[in-house]
């Protein structure tokens, strides 16, 4: 018996060793492919110092923390949101935190009001002129090195009960608004710049009672995936599939009446902190990543189940989807 046990332990040790070696080989193979295949990963790391970074939805949540992280990297910030008072306070806070840390970013943060819903009433030329004026706030008066599409709107409600007016509002902000903004700014972004899209894992695996939001994020991801093959191959387009992040997005989500729900989704409060999310995103931008799955193990498992056993995945989602009224948009 001891010999048999020793033999089994020896086999386990051998297979473990071989597994580690295989992972190391795959890691080096991945780096080699990144080196020989043209694309963003083929470039050197993105140095954010003195680069102009434009962030939408910068007044709160992940956007606010992204502003802080980019500012501490020495970037020139252009912050956009509907709430200019919060943006003004954020700019003052950024300059203060720089002084307190003993290091001062020489680039003064700038801000401007922007509501993506307003684009619905404007022509492409009007949007272009509005954003050209915003580009004058850049370091050189024209170049946006990093565009961060962070602004977003959430909604809860069933397929039957969600009125089309809510569907259109969410799509206007999460899809049409982001596309209009990016189209207008595309020629202002250099080949060694980046477009950062804060999407959602729900754009890959839709949840019941969040169909509108999931659809908007799916369209958002698909559109920018398509852009990769149409534009300059060196241009970094980073699509982020984020899991739950503890922000006010849930309480501001529209219900079936088109009003903010005022209820925070319990799952959001258990999600990543916006500080953690911002650090991970900025690191991915610097490393020239093109995909970031910002989620814990269970959501990643659901993505795998969708590929290999989709029926099991849908059964799991149906079992847990309709327990909370907040998820039904009521």
C-alpha positions in Angstrom: 0.0 0.0 0.0 2.7 2.6 0.8 4.4 1.8 -2.5 1.1 2.3 -4.4 0.5 5.6 -2.6 4.1 6.8 -3.3 3.5 5.9 -7.0 0.3 7.9 -7.1 1.9 10.9 -5.4 4.8 10.7 -7.9 2.4 10.7 -10.8 0.5 13.7 -9.4 3.8 15.6 -8.9 4.9 14.8 -12.5 1.6 15.9 -14.0 1.7 19.1 -11.9 5.2 19.8 -13.0 4.3 19.2 -16.7 1.2 21.5 -16.3 3.3 24.3 -14.9 5.8 23.9 -17.8 3.0 24.0 -20.3 1.6 27.2 -18.8 5.0 28.8 -19.0 5.4 27.7 -22.6 2.0 29.1 -23.5 2.8 32.4 -21.8 5.9 32.8 -23.9 4.1 31.7 -27.0 1.5 34.4 -26.4 4.2 37.1 -26.0 5.9 35.9 -29.1 2.7 36.1 -31.2 2.0 39.6 -29.8 5.5 40.5 -31.0 5.2 39.2 -34.6 1.5 40.0 -35.2 0.8 43.7 -36.1 -1.5 45.4 -33.7 -1.6 47.4 -30.4 0.2 44.8 -28.4 3.1 45.1 -30.9 3.8 48.6 -29.7 5.7 49.7 -26.6 3.8 50.4 -23.4 1.6 53.5 -23.5 3.1 56.4 -21.5 0.3 58.5 -20.2 2.4 61.5 -19.1 1.3 64.6 -21.0 -1.2 62.7 -23.0 -4.7 64.1 -23.4 -7.4 61.8 -21.9 -11.1 62.5 -22.5 -13.5 60.7 -20.2 -17.3 60.7 -20.5 -19.5 60.2 -17.4 -16.6 61.5 -15.3 -18.6 63.0 -12.4 -19.1 59.8 -10.4 -18.4 56.1 -10.0 -15.8 54.5 -12.2 -15.4 57.6 -14.3 -14.5 59.7 -11.3 -11.9 57.2 -10.2 -10.5 56.8 -13.7 -10.0 60.6 -13.7 -8.0 60.3 -10.5 -5.8 57.4 -11.8 -5.1 59.1 -15.2 -4.3 62.4 -13.4 -1.8 60.7 -11.1 -0.1 59.3 -14.3 0.5 62.8 -15.5 -2.2 63.0 -18.1 -4.0 66.1 -19.4 -7.7 65.5 -18.5 -10.9 66.6 -20.3 -13.8 65.5 -18.1 -17.3 65.4 -19.5 -20.7 64.8 -17.8 -24.1 66.3 -17.4 -23.3 67.5 -13.9 -20.8 70.4 -14.2 -20.8 71.2 -10.5 -19.5 67.7 -9.7 -16.9 68.1 -12.4 -15.8 71.4 -11.0 -15.4 69.9 -7.6 -13.5 66.9 -9.0 -11.0 69.1 -10.8 -10.3 71.0 -7.6 -10.0 67.7 -5.7 -7.5 66.4 -8.3 -5.3 69.5 -8.1 -5.4 69.3 -4.3 -4.5 65.6 -4.1 -1.5 66.3 -6.3 -0.2 69.0 -4.0 -0.8 66.8 -0.9 1.2 63.9 -2.4 4.2 66.2 -3.0 3.9 65.9 -6.8 2.0 68.2 -9.0 0.6 67.3 -12.4 1.5 70.4 -14.6 -1.5 69.7 -16.8 -4.6 71.5 -15.4 -7.7 69.3 -15.7 -10.5 70.7 -17.8 -14.2 69.9 -17.9 -17.3 70.6 -20.0 -20.9 69.6 -20.0 -22.0 66.8 -22.3 -25.2 64.8 -22.3 -25.2 62.0 -24.8 -29.0 62.0 -25.0 -28.7 65.5 -26.6 -27.1 64.0 -29.7 -30.5 62.6 -30.7 -31.7 66.1 -31.7 -28.5 67.1 -33.5 -27.0 66.4 -37.0 -23.6 64.8 -37.4 -22.2 68.2 -38.4 -23.5 69.8 -35.3 -22.0 67.0 -33.1 -18.7 67.4 -34.9 -18.6 71.2 -34.3 -19.5 70.7 -30.6 -16.7 68.2 -30.1 -14.2 70.2 -32.1 -14.7 73.0 -29.6 -14.1 70.5 -26.7 -10.9 69.3 -28.5 -9.4 72.8 -28.1 -9.0 71.9 -24.4 -6.5 69.2 -25.3 -2.8 69.6 -24.6 -2.0 70.7 -28.2 -5.5 72.1 -28.8 -6.6 69.2 -31.1 -5.4 65.7 -30.2 -7.3 63.2 -28.0 -4.7 60.5 -27.2 -7.1 58.4 -25.1 -10.9 58.4 -25.4 -12.8 56.7 -22.6 -16.4 55.9 -23.4 -17.6 55.5 -19.8 -21.0 57.2 -19.7 -23.9 54.8 -19.4 -27.5 54.2 -18.4 -29.1 51.1 -16.9 -32.7 49.8 -16.8 -34.6 47.0 -15.2 -37.8 45.5 -16.6 -39.3 42.5 -18.4 -39.5 42.2 -22.2 -43.2 42.7 -22.1 -43.3 45.6 -19.6 -40.4 47.7 -20.8 -41.9 50.5 -23.0 -40.1 51.4 -26.2 -39.4 54.9 -24.9 -37.2 53.4 -22.2 -35.6 51.1 -24.7 -34.7 54.0 -26.9 -33.4 56.1 -24.1 -31.0 53.4 -23.0 -29.9 52.7 -26.5 -29.4 56.4 -27.2 -26.9 56.8 -24.3 -25.2 53.4 -24.3 -25.0 52.9 -28.1 -25.9 55.8 -30.4 -24.4 58.4 -28.1 -21.1 56.6 -27.8 -20.9 55.8 -31.5 -21.7 59.5 -32.4 -19.0 60.7 -30.0 -16.3 58.3 -31.3 -17.1 59.0 -35.0 -16.7 62.7 -34.3 -13.4 62.3 -32.5 -11.8 59.4 -34.5 -9.7 61.7 -36.7 -8.4 63.4 -33.5 -7.0 60.1 -32.1 -3.5 59.3 -33.2 -2.3 55.8 -34.3 -0.6 55.2 -31.0 -3.6 56.4 -29.0 -6.5 54.4 -27.5 -10.3 54.0 -27.5 -11.4 52.6 -24.2 -15.0 51.2 -24.0 -16.5 50.5 -20.6 -18.9 47.7 -21.6 -20.5 45.0 -19.5 -20.3 41.2 -19.2 -24.1 41.4 -19.8 -23.2 42.3 -23.4 -22.0 38.7 -23.6 -24.4 36.9 -21.3 -27.8 38.7 -21.0 -29.7 38.5 -17.8 -33.5 38.2 -17.6 -35.2 41.5 -16.7 -32.1 43.4 -18.0 -32.6 42.8 -21.6 -32.6 46.4 -22.7 -29.3 47.1 -20.9 -27.8 43.8 -22.1 -28.8 44.6 -25.7 -27.3 48.1 -25.6 -24.0 46.7 -24.3 -24.0 43.9 -26.8 -24.4 46.4 -29.7 -21.7 48.6 -28.1 -19.2 45.8 -28.0 -20.0 44.5 -31.5 -19.7 47.9 -33.1 -16.2 48.5 -31.7 -15.2 44.9 -32.5 -16.0 45.7 -36.1 -14.1 49.0 -36.0 -10.9 47.0 -35.1 -10.8 45.6 -38.7 -11.8 48.7 -40.5 -9.5 51.3 -39.1 -5.7 51.6 -38.3 -4.5 48.2 -37.0 -2.1 49.9 -34.5 -4.9 51.8 -32.8 -5.7 50.3 -29.5 -9.4 49.6 -28.9 -9.9 48.2 -25.4 -13.3 46.6 -24.8 -14.0 46.0 -21.1 -16.5 43.4 -20.1 -17.2 44.5 -16.5 -19.0 42.5 -13.9 -20.8 44.1 -10.9 -19.1 47.3 -9.7 -20.3 49.1 -6.5 -21.6 52.4 -8.0 -24.9 54.3 -8.1 -25.7 52.9 -11.5 -28.3 50.5 -10.1 -30.2 53.1 -8.1 -30.2 55.5 -11.1 -31.4 52.7 -13.4 -34.7 53.4 -15.2 -37.7 51.3 -14.2 -40.6 50.3 -16.5 -42.1 53.8 -15.9 -39.0 55.5 -17.2 -38.1 56.8 -13.7 -35.0 56.2 -11.6 -35.6 53.0 -9.6 -34.1 54.5 -6.4 -33.2 50.9 -5.4 -29.7 49.6 -5.4 -29.2 46.1 -6.7 -27.8 44.0 -3.9 -25.4 42.3 -6.4 -23.9 45.7 -7.3 -23.1 46.5 -3.6 -21.1 43.2 -3.5 -19.2 44.0 -6.7 -15.7 45.4 -7.2 -15.0 48.9 -5.8 -14.8 51.6 -8.4 -11.2 52.3 -7.2 -10.1 48.7 -8.0 -11.9 48.8 -11.4 -10.2 52.1 -12.3 -6.7 50.8 -11.5 -7.3 47.6 -13.5 -8.5 49.6 -16.5 -5.6 52.1 -16.5 -3.2 49.3 -16.2 -4.8 47.5 -19.3 -4.6 50.8 -21.2 -0.9 51.1 -20.5 -0.2 47.5 -21.4 -2.0 48.0 -24.8 -4.6 45.3 -24.0 -7.6 44.9 -26.4 -9.9 42.9 -24.1 -10.4 43.1 -20.3 -12.8 40.7 -18.5 -13.2 42.6 -15.3 -15.2 40.0 -13.4 -14.8 37.3 -10.7 -14.9 33.6 -11.3 -18.7 32.9 -11.5 -19.4 35.3 -14.4 -16.3 33.9 -16.2 -17.8 30.4 -15.6 -21.1 31.5 -17.1 -19.3 32.6 -20.3 -17.7 29.2 -20.5 -21.0 27.5 -19.9 -22.6 29.4 -22.7 -20.1 27.9 -25.1 -20.1 24.3 -23.9 -23.5 23.8 -22.1 -25.8 26.7 -23.0 -28.9 25.0 -21.7 -27.4 24.6 -18.3 -26.4 28.3 -18.2 -29.9 29.4 -19.1 -31.5 27.2 -16.5 -29.2 28.6 -13.8 -30.0 32.2 -14.8 -33.8 31.5 -14.8 -33.6 30.0 -11.4 -32.1 33.1 -9.8 -33.2 35.9 -12.0 -36.7 36.9 -10.7 -36.4 36.9 -7.0 -35.9 40.6 -6.3 -38.4 43.3 -7.3 -35.5 45.6 -8.2 -34.6 43.3 -11.0 -38.1 43.4 -12.4 -38.1 47.2 -12.7 -41.0 47.7 -10.2 
